[in-house]
Amino acid sequence: VTSTCMQCGKMIRALVVCFVAGVVAGDAQDRHQDLLAASGLRRPGLKYSPGSSLGGFPNTTAGTFFSGAFSDHAVLQRAPAKAAVYGVVIGATRGTTVSVTVTPVGDGGSPGPSGAAYTVQAQVELTSNPLYARWKALLTPAPAGGNVTITAKCATCAAPTNGSTLVDVTFGDVWFCSGQSNMWLPMNMDTSRNQTYDKVLQGKYQNIRMFSAPHNNQPDIPVLGFDFDILPPPPAWMPYGGDAGGGWLLPTVGTYANATCRAGHGKNCDDPTQCCTGYPLPNQDWLYNSINQFSAACWHFAEHLTDIAERNNETVVPFGLVSSQWGGTIIENWQPNVSLNAGVCKNASGLPYAPWQNKRWDIDSGALYNGMVRPFLNMSIAGALWYQGENNVFQCPGKDSVDQGASGGSGGPLACGVAAEQTGYACMMKNLVSSWRAGWSVEPGTSAPDFPFGIVTLAGGTSEGNGNSMGAFRYAQSGNTGYGWSSAGAPAGALPNVFVAQGFDAGDPCSGGNQCCTNSKEGQGGWPCMSGEAPYTGQFMGGIHPRVKKVVGTRLAMAARAVAYKDPTQIWTGPVLQSCTVKGGSIELTFDPEKLLDDAVMVLDHTVNAIGLSGNDGETFTWDWATLSLLQKLGPESPMEIQLGGSTSGAMDDGLWLPVSLSPKCTPAGKDGAGKSCSLNTSTGAREPGWNTVTVPIGGLGTAATNLTGIRYAWSENP
């Protein structure tokens, strides 16, 4: 039997929470500077003499400046890597030198070998432009944490006294988060945001710092004199939390209404630190919130890694999150043209890409690599995260089609490309990872040449009308394995340290035909129907942008914990099909025990009872035997399908595919027998025989069952 399996993640049902948009009140600006000072937020763009436009470099103002990728509060990559800082000298001459001094502040850290300040000489590179030179300095590897001040000055240049200084810089793990709009979707549109904000108010997650890169479309011939290796100074941070502003930001929720105040209905709100809001109107409680407009998937990744470390009584390291994304873009925009032009990848039909296939109407191929990736390549990083693909699904051809514009091809599991054969999205994904790693690791000892790389497969409801190709597309995203490029059984030439977080079951609560009430607020979408008054989280363009980004960030963190941080106890793949055997009137599926670790495979009787595995705090797991009426309404459908009469080639693009149901391992009473429950003993936690097997009854097929040729799971757009 030929089998293809897309792994199954645990379902987390998130509480829909409240977000109310508003405007800045007249007296809000009067409090702006006081609140900025109290929160530690600054406007780093103001200290750059060259200005804050995309044409900020080069400039005629002489001096030494850091790239706009750095500001106060920056996080630099911790040891064993050598962290790098870089920038420009305006008014440089032949023989100009740049010195970089790193000074510890108080007891915040000891950057030098002896715990003292130290100075390194930067590499200086004169450019074809006589106005300026580039410089780059590698720092002494430093452990996580610390508080240092970094100063850069030039000698034998036009303005040796006009240097630049960064304060409150620390060392930790820097993760680069990129992709299209589902990586962009901000925290204010995430259904778990209030849980996060409440914890920030309690002092949690102060180890996480954020940087948002402004959109920058740069073809190979740059516009406005843009230097591909130097990011212009960031625009000033806005009090309403505008995207891509302020440089490196500390986490603060500003005037967000905390839980205590919400319970008291916001009475006596004169003190913004003690109640819902310091402003007259309740819709102003989002002001000065530095997390509100930051990528929710990226934030939740660092949030969950922090939670794991705390639960394990480990040292919590700082995380520096760089969000560099652009909605509606294709993967070709994000990789260098040198590889695209070389024809490294062919399209999913095995033919050369046509010129129109490598670009969006307003963004050339490689333009976002030039403008939004390359300016960070000199920065040492721990790893990267990628959430993209919605605008590439249409490129998957149908079984008998070579038209890359065909919609809903459903051409089998390989319809969207084969990594080993250098075709389609699978090749493009492989090429992006390889080219990014090559660019980031040019300088030995900085970013690792095989740094960890996380990929999110597309969620249900996000196919842009090409739902029939979603199973094959997710398969291509995962390196044609279903669960990870670097896993055992991956094709030859697969990439090490590349992990996949499944998103197929993480669609928006109001997508995929789920029952939702109309949301008249802001004319947007809806929320799951609830009795009485229900708070809500605003949508952006409907179900194409699922609001349950905590699921995505958590799964990325679990995978990174196992792959990047080498935790052998961390399960992250979900059940992975190992083999299947036909026995009489049923199929027995066996799942890889090594990937399950201490877990067991459960099959709920979804037509009668279900188990709620998420605790109220969203962190722990508890047994809840309550009947969930929502799951009862779903009926006896299953995301498992079998193939009858398919070819023996393994293409799985022919024959007849039929849905089948799994035999429940949780009976209506909730137990298999005395002390047993779903392959686990609820008293001892011990696994029972059959903990990694599942039965699929097919007796009703009669003699047709002898023609069984394949099985697959979660292959549709909305499994």
Rosetta blueprint (number, residue, H / E / L):
1 V L
2 T E
3 S E
4 T L
5 C L
6 M L
7 Q L
8 C L
9 G L
10 K L
11 M L
12 I L
13 R L
14 A L
15 L L
16 V L
17 V L
18 C L
19 F L
20 V L
21 A L
22 G L
23 V L
24 V L
25 A L
26 G L
27 D L
28 A L
29 Q H
30 D H
31 R H
32 H H
33 Q H
34 D H
35 L H
36 L H
37 A H
38 A H
39 S H
40 G L
41 L L
42 R L
43 R L
44 P H
45 G H
46 L H
47 K H
48 Y L
49 S L
50 P L
51 G L
52 S L
53 S L
54 L L
55 G L
56 G L
57 F L
58 P L
59 N L
60 T L
61 T L
62 A L
63 G E
64 T E
65 F E
66 F E
67 S L
68 G L
69 A L
70 F L
71 S L
72 D L
73 H L
74 A L
75 V E
76 L E
77 Q E
78 R L
79 A L
80 P L
81 A L
82 K L
83 A L
84 A E
85 V E
86 Y E
87 G E
88 V E
89 V E
90 I E
91 G L
92 A L
93 T L
94 R L
95 G L
96 T L
97 T E
98 V E
99 S E
100 V E
101 T E
102 V E
103 T E
104 P E
105 V L
106 G L
107 D L
108 G L
109 G L
110 S L
111 P L
112 G L
113 P L
114 S L
115 G L
116 A L
117 A L
118 Y E
119 T E
120 V E
121 Q E
122 A L
123 Q E
124 V E
125 E E
126 L E
127 T L
128 S L
129 N L
130 P L
131 L L
132 Y E
133 A E
134 R E
135 W E
136 K E
137 A E
138 L E
139 L L
140 T L
141 P L
142 A L
143 P L
144 A L
145 G E
146 G E
147 N E
148 V E
149 T E
150 I E
151 T E
152 A E
153 K E
154 C E
155 A E
156 T L
157 C L
158 A L
159 A L
160 P L
161 T L
162 N L
163 G L
164 S E
165 T E
166 L E
167 V E
168 D E
169 V E
170 T E
171 F E
172 G E
173 D E
174 V E
175 W E
176 F E
177 C E
178 S E
179 G E
180 Q L
181 S H
182 N H
183 M H
184 W H
185 L L
186 P E
187 M H
188 N H
189 M H
190 D L
191 T L
192 S L
193 R H
194 N H
195 Q H
196 T H
197 Y H
198 D H
199 K H
200 V H
201 L H
202 Q L
203 G L
204 K L
205 Y L
206 Q L
207 N L
208 I E
209 R E
210 M E
211 F E
212 S E
213 A L
214 P L
215 H L
216 N L
217 N L
218 Q L
219 P L
220 D L
221 I L
222 P L
223 V L
224 L L
225 G L
226 F L
227 D L
228 F L
229 D L
230 I L
231 L L
232 P L
233 P L
234 P L
235 P L
236 A L
237 W L
238 M L
239 P L
240 Y L
241 G L
242 G L
243 D L
244 A L
245 G L
246 G L
247 G L
248 W L
249 L E
250 L L
251 P L
252 T L
253 V L
254 G L
255 T L
256 Y L
257 A L
258 N L
259 A H
260 T H
261 C H
262 R H
263 A H
264 G L
265 H L
266 G L
267 K L
268 N L
269 C L
270 D L
271 D L
272 P L
273 T L
274 Q L
275 C L
276 C L
277 T L
278 G L
279 Y L
280 P L
281 L L
282 P H
283 N H
284 Q H
285 D L
286 W L
287 L L
288 Y L
289 N L
290 S L
291 I L
292 N L
293 Q L
294 F L
295 S E
296 A H
297 A H
298 C H
299 W H
300 H H
301 F H
302 A H
303 E H
304 H H
305 L H
306 T H
307 D H
308 I H
309 A H
310 E H
311 R H
312 N L
313 N L
314 E L
315 T L
316 V L
317 V L
318 P L
319 F E
320 G E
321 L E
322 V E
323 S E
324 S E
325 Q E
326 W L
327 G L
328 G L
329 T L
330 I L
331 I H
332 E H
333 N H
334 W H
335 Q L
336 P L
337 N H
338 V H
339 S H
340 L H
341 N H
342 A L
343 G L
344 V L
345 C L
346 K E
347 N L
348 A L
349 S L
350 G L
351 L L
352 P L
353 Y L
354 A L
355 P H
356 W H
357 Q H
358 N H
359 K L
360 R E
361 W L
362 D L
363 I E
364 D L
365 S L
366 G L
367 A H
368 L H
369 Y H
370 N H
371 G H
372 M H
373 V H
374 R H
375 P H
376 F H
377 L L
378 N L
379 M L
380 S L
381 I L
382 A L
383 G E
384 A E
385 L E
386 W E
387 Y E
388 Q L
389 G L
390 E L
391 N L
392 N L
393 V H
394 F H
395 Q H
396 C L
397 P L
398 G E
399 K L
400 D L
401 S L
402 V L
403 D L
404 Q L
405 G L
406 A L
407 S L
408 G L
409 G L
410 S E
411 G L
412 G L
413 P L
414 L L
415 A L
416 C L
417 G L
418 V L
419 A H
420 A H
421 E H
422 Q L
423 T E
424 G H
425 Y H
426 A H
427 C H
428 M H
429 M H
430 K H
431 N H
432 L H
433 V H
434 S H
435 S H
436 W H
437 R H
438 A H
439 G H
440 W H
441 S L
442 V L
443 E L
444 P L
445 G L
446 T L
447 S L
448 A L
449 P L
450 D L
451 F L
452 P L
453 F E
454 G E
455 I E
456 V E
457 T L
458 L L
459 A L
460 G L
461 G L
462 T L
463 S L
464 E L
465 G L
466 N L
467 G H
468 N H
469 S H
470 M H
471 G H
472 A H
473 F H
474 R H
475 Y H
476 A H
477 Q H
478 S L
479 G L
480 N L
481 T L
482 G L
483 Y L
484 G L
485 W L
486 S L
487 S L
488 A L
489 G L
490 A L
491 P L
492 A L
493 G L
494 A L
495 L L
496 P L
497 N L
498 V E
499 F E
500 V E
501 A E
502 Q L
503 G L
504 F L
505 D L
506 A L
507 G L
508 D L
509 P L
510 C L
511 S L
512 G L
513 G L
514 N L
515 Q L
516 C E
517 C E
518 T E
519 N L
520 S L
521 K H
522 E H
523 G H
524 Q L
525 G L
526 G E
527 W E
528 P E
529 C L
530 M L
531 S L
532 G L
533 E L
534 A L
535 P L
536 Y L
537 T L
538 G L
539 Q L
540 F L
541 M L
542 G H
543 G H
544 I H
545 H L
546 P L
547 R L
548 V L
549 K H
550 K H
551 V H
552 V H
553 G H
554 T H
555 R H
556 L H
557 A H
558 M H
559 A H
560 A H
561 R H
562 A H
563 V H
564 A L
565 Y L
566 K L
567 D L
568 P L
569 T L
570 Q L
571 I L
572 W L
573 T L
574 G L
575 P L
576 V L
577 L E
578 Q E
579 S E
580 C E
581 T E
582 V E
583 K E
584 G L
585 G L
586 S E
587 I E
588 E E
589 L E
590 T E
591 F E
592 D L
593 P H
594 E H
595 K H
596 L H
597 L L
598 D L
599 D L
600 A L
601 V L
602 M L
603 V L
604 L L
605 D L
606 H L
607 T L
608 V L
609 N L
610 A L
611 I L
612 G L
613 L L
614 S L
615 G L
616 N L
617 D L
618 G L
619 E L
620 T L
621 F L
622 T L
623 W L
624 D L
625 W L
626 A L
627 T L
628 L L
629 S H
630 L H
631 L H
632 Q H
633 K H
634 L L
635 G L
636 P L
637 E L
638 S L
639 P L
640 M E
641 E E
642 I E
643 Q E
644 L E
645 G L
646 G L
647 S L
648 T L
649 S L
650 G L
651 A L
652 M L
653 D L
654 D L
655 G L
656 L E
657 W E
658 L E
659 P E
660 V E
661 S L
662 L L
663 S L
664 P L
665 K L
666 C L
667 T L
668 P L
669 A L
670 G L
671 K L
672 D L
673 G L
674 A L
675 G L
676 K E
677 S E
678 C L
679 S L
680 L E
681 N E
682 T L
683 S L
684 T L
685 G L
686 A L
687 R E
688 E L
689 P L
690 G L
691 W L
692 N L
693 T E
694 V E
695 T E
696 V E
697 P E
698 I L
699 G H
700 G H
701 L H
702 G H
703 T H
704 A H
705 A H
706 T H
707 N H
708 L E
709 T E
710 G E
711 I E
712 R E
713 Y E
714 A L
715 W L
716 S L
717 E L
718 N L
719 P L
